[in-house]
């Protein structure tokens, strides 16, 4: 998978999830200057940030049959806010 910082699909296992989070933390950490390292960024930091960001998006929560549909609706909501 190309390192675009954005997942191409659903994470299929806990191992995939942990690898994705590790990759995101590594990308963030390596792209910060020393003067911008006041807080350690962890996997938990990334998860909290995602939850905070997603909580602020208006999303249709009616009749969601599966995780794939949640992802589709989130992506749709994110692209419509541009």
Long-range contacts (C-beta under 8 A, 24 or more apart in sequence): 3-27, 9-71, 10-67, 10-68, 10-71, 18-43, 21-46, 21-47, 57-81
